[in-house]
């Protein structure tokens, strides 16, 4: 095995959970359902509109953790990750990334700026995710660029500001989950192959 292949294999096993792309697809579908429910033109009672996506999110979490978790363990084995290697990533995620996304969504929904801050926040989060989970996967670079371009749509008059624009960001993020998940899974299969189940440490 060449040094470059060995480094790639290490990047995957060191971030094994995040390369299990099929796990992200159910949540992507749930996000797209939530975005549809947010659209003013969709004929839904106002009092139940915020709750439409809840059962989809619950089912998505069950599929991602239970069903697809067993699938990956059965087909690719298990990797015991060294959690101490990722403390910085975890801290930044909870203390910086998630608050920034939530705050930008509130700004977009309440103050309705011409440039979508939530799209920019998601774009930066996507690129940070790619870099912090082993790099590679150029599809996330294109995803981040797409979100960055979408952030300008209200200023260009393509879509109105407010709820419609925010729903568009959520729908686009859901699509990135689905497409990115499929491509991540394909890359995982290419790098690791259909290994026999085994309990291994990070290579």
Steps between C-alpha positions, in 0.01 A plus 500: 500500500639841401548775757218705345261204516600433858437865596160486331410181681605657830287809428197278442542271800585792726166659404313181419158608626500813283574305183195278544309707248174308490439618856452859378239427234194459729579827676540671163154384397358618834656844452344530156160408644547768768584758233186415302287538813652847556396634159208745527340363183463150642139454622565403862335633818728752667487331842627162371744632238804504739433140606468334159867411483526358853392140421728501195795607714422229759483232230818637340689475829379142549607401148836675529599364840334162527434359153793648309732470797448124496545494123843664519610285794396186312664593169803703604570402859556736791772751573585599856567871466739688726260772616783705651625567146179684418431711809574824313259411220227413748550821697498721191189323370295558814639838607547671163342328200157409633444836679611684184253304285213552745576869540523559125168323444333722757644810333383386156153417629443812711703786348501367141836629372558502121787254537416168666728465800372148565614386154846644568508333843402164350760544224776558754371209709507266199861589420601471867330160511691384193836614633450369854383152395783393275495746209454391140142476371498792258121478481487690829706781348238534226225481764655786698537709183136432412388619842716810464339584166154430639564751780491776235165401350287742709731791416473411130121481519487128422310413818333713769664549836366347821334161536514408132875560483558315826295205376718498189815479712359207696390322180843550343670373816275193494596436137868527596441239771349262245747550215801531732394189687476294182841619381656446844372143502636437152839634609494284814429190292780592260756548779407221739308260279247256642715388790404213721363617833783556740575702808806707415677805629571806291769415248 
